[in-house]
Amino acid sequence: MTTPVPTPTTPLTQSWNMSYPMTLRSVPLARRQTLRRLTLWDWPGDKDDAILIVSELVANAIRHARRPGHELWLHLALLEPDPTTLLIEVSDPTSNFPTLRQSPTAEAGRGLQVVKSLTTHLSWHLHKELGKTVTAHLPQPDMPQRPAS
C-alpha cells in the first residue's frame, strides 16, 4: 500500500506519517506517537481529543479492515492558513466504508459518533489502487465544535 497523502490543494505547515501492523497492539503505540508528535509541534489544541480520535480510527481500521500482509497508515498534519487545525488521516487496505450508526449499542458503533462529535470534518475516500482513507479535522482551540446531528 502506498503512503497516503493529503489532498494536493491542502497547504500544510507540519506533516508526519507512520505505518502500523494491523494488530490491536498498534492502538496504544499510535496514541503515544500522536502525543509525542503534537508535543514536538507545540500544538495548542486539545491533545486528549486528538489522541481519542486517532485511537478510534486506528482501532476501527484494525477491527474492520485487517488483511494479511497489509499495514495501516496514520497521517497527522497541521493545515494552513491556521496551523492549529489538525488533520488526522487513517488509511487501510479495504474499500469498505465506515458506517455511522444512528443507534449504537453498548458493545459497538460509538467510535465514529465520538469522532464526529469532536471534529469539524469527517469523511472517507477510496484510493485508485487499494484501500481507503478516513479523514478528520480537529477544530481550532477557539473554534466552537459543530452541533451534533
N, C-alpha and C positions, 0 to 999 in steps of 0.2 A: 504494500500500500504506500502510495506516495505521501510525502509530508503535506498536510493541508495548509493552505494559506488564506488570509483574509481576502475579502472582495478587493480587487485591484483598485477600486476607487476610494478605498478607506485609508486615509493617511494615518500612519502610526508614529508614536514617539518612542515606544519601547515594544519589544516583541520577544516572546520566548516559546519554544516548543519542546515537548518531551514525549517519547513513546513509552508505553507500559504494556507488560504482558496482561492478557485478559484473565486475570485471577483476582479474587476479592482482596488479596494482599496488596494489590496496587492502589486501592482506595486510600488507606492511611498515608501511603507514600505520596500520592498526588496531593493530599491535603497539606502535608509537611512542606513539599516543594512549592506549593502555591503560596503558603505563608512566607516562606523564605524569599521567593521572588518579589512579592508585594512589599515586603520589608526592605529589600535591597533597592527597590524603586522608590521607596518612601511614599507609597501610595496613600492618600489621605482618606480613602473610602473605608467602608465597613469590612474589615478583613474577615470577620466571622461569617458574614453573609456570603462573601466570595468563596470561602472555604466550603460552606454548606452547598453552594451551587455546584462547585467542582465535584464534591463528594457525591451528590445526587446524579450528576450527569455521567461521571465515570462508573458508578455502580450500575446505572441503567444500561450503559454500553456493555458492561461485563455480563450482566444477567440476561440481556435480550439479544446480544449481537456477537456472542463468542463464536469464533470459527477457528478450527485448528490451523496453526501456522500463521495467524494474524495477530497484530497488536492494535491497541487503540492509541490515538494521539490526543494530547492536551495542548492547546494553544492559548496563551494569555497575551494580551496586548493592551496598551493604553492608546486611546484614539485621539486624533486631532479633531477640532481645534482645542478641545479642553482635555488634557491628559488625565483628568480624574475619572473619565468614563472608561470602565474596564470591559474589554471584550473577552469572553470565555467561550472557547470552542472545543468540542469533543468529537472526534471522528472515529468511526468504527467501520468494519468491513461489510455490513449488510445494508440493503436498500429498504428495509422495513422502517417505516416512520414511527416515531413515538406517538402514543395516544394520550391525550389529556382526558382523564376520566372525570366525568361530571359527578359521579358518586363513588369516591374512593372508599375502599374497605379499610378495616383496621390493619390488615396484613399487606395491602398493596395499593398502588395507584396514587399515592400522595406526593411522590417525589417531584413530578413535573408541575403539580399545582403549587408546591412550595417555591420551586424555581420561578414560575410565572409570577407569583406574588412579590418576589424580591427584585424583579428585573423590569426594565423599560422596554425590552425587546426579547422575544423568544421565537426562534424559527429553526427550520432544518431544510437542508437541500441535498440532493443527490450529487455524486461525483460521476463523471463520464465513465470512468473505468471500473471503479469498485467502491461501494460504500456510501456513507452519508456523513454530514457534519451537522451537529446541533449547536446553535449559536445563541448566546445570551449576552445582553449588555446590562451591567450593573449600574444603577443610577449614580449620578454625582452626589457627593455628600449633602449639598444644599438643595438638591432637587427632590420634590415630593415623589413618593412612589406612586405608580399608577394604581387607580382603583381596581379592586378585584371585580372580575366579571362573572 
